[in-house]
Amino acid sequence: MSKELESRIEQLEIDLAHANHTIDEMNTVVVEQGKQIDRLTRKLINMTDQVEELIDNVLPGHHVEKPPHY
């Protein structure tokens, strides 16, 4: 095998190793973001429930209807 070909293959292997490392880092970030989205969604649901309960307590008989897109 020629020196040029060996050099090109070595560079491809280096590039592939860097790409794999970057993909692993990005996957870690995406997984953490997914967990954070889940936590925030749960908090939003809890806060929405609390606000609806407060409205029911402050304005008895006043029914809060969700918009049609829910």
C-alpha positions, -999 to +999 in steps of 0.1 A: +000+000+000+014+034-009+023+060+017-004+084+003-031+058+006-021+049+041-021+085+051-056+090+036-069+060+055-054+072+087-070+106+083-103+090+076-100+069+108-092+100+128-121+119+112-144+090+120-133+088+156-140+126+160-174+122+144-183+093+167-172+113+197-193+143+186-224+120+180-220+106+215-218+140+230-248+152+211-268+121+221-260+129+258-273+164+254-305+153+236-312+127+263-308+154+290-330+178+272-357+152+269-355+146+307-357+184+312-387+187+289-405+159+308-398+177+342-410+210+328-441+194+314-450+179+347-444+212+365-466+230+339-494+205+344-492+208+382-492+246+380-521+246+356-541+224+380-532+247+409-544+278+390-576+261+380-582+251+416-576+287+428-600+300+402-626+275+414-621+286+450-621+323+443-649+323+417-672+295+427-697+287+399-673+301+373-663+273+350-630+276+331-633+260+297-602+249+279-598+264+244-609+241+215-573+232+206-568+212+238 
